[in-house]
């Protein structure tokens, strides 16, 4: 029986694509101390556990409620 090993780390481009965020936002999160980068030589990578922790702690927003009738008023 073979066990599948998940990736241990992601490049910046991979994490942007997987998380659906832009590169600038990702680097803003690093600068703010919300996301940890690890250096592998000259390359910056994000460890799997750090990526999961970052995604888990992003602010959550409840969907906007729709008034009866299904339409929102436009101001």
C-alpha positions in Angstrom: 0.0 0.0 0.0 1.5 3.4 -1.0 0.8 6.5 1.0 0.4 9.8 -0.9 2.6 12.5 0.6 1.1 16.0 0.3 3.4 18.9 -0.6 5.4 20.2 2.3 5.9 23.7 1.0 4.6 26.0 -1.8 6.2 28.7 -3.9 4.7 32.1 -3.8 3.1 31.6 -7.2 1.6 28.2 -6.2 0.1 29.6 -3.0 -1.3 32.6 -4.8 -3.0 30.3 -7.3 -4.3 27.8 -4.7 -5.6 30.5 -2.3 -7.0 32.7 -5.1 -5.1 35.8 -4.0 -2.7 38.1 -5.7 1.0 38.3 -5.2 0.9 41.8 -3.7 -1.7 40.8 -1.1 0.4 37.8 -0.1 3.5 40.0 0.4 1.3 42.5 2.4 0.3 39.6 4.7 4.0 38.7 5.1 4.9 42.3 5.9 2.0 42.5 8.5 3.3 39.3 10.1 0.3 37.2 9.3 2.1 34.8 7.0 5.5 33.3 7.5 8.0 32.8 4.6 10.8 30.4 4.8 14.0 30.8 2.8 15.4 27.8 0.9 18.6 29.3 -0.4 17.5 32.4 -2.3 14.0 31.1 -2.8 11.0 32.1 -0.6 8.6 29.2 0.2 5.6 28.8 2.5 5.5 25.7 4.5 2.2 23.7 4.3 1.4 24.2 8.0 2.1 28.0 7.8 -0.2 28.3 4.7 -3.0 26.4 6.5 -2.6 28.5 9.6 -2.7 31.7 7.6 -5.8 30.7 5.6 -7.5 29.6 8.8 -7.0 32.9 10.5 -8.2 35.1 7.6 -11.2 37.2 8.6 -14.5 35.6 7.9 -17.5 37.6 6.5 -21.1 36.4 6.6 -22.9 36.7 3.3 -25.1 39.8 2.9 -28.7 39.1 3.6 -31.2 39.6 0.8 -34.4 41.3 1.7 -37.8 39.7 1.0 -38.5 39.8 -2.7 -34.9 38.9 -3.6 -33.7 42.3 -4.6 -31.4 44.7 -2.8 -31.9 48.4 -3.0 -29.3 50.4 -5.0 -28.3 53.7 -3.5 
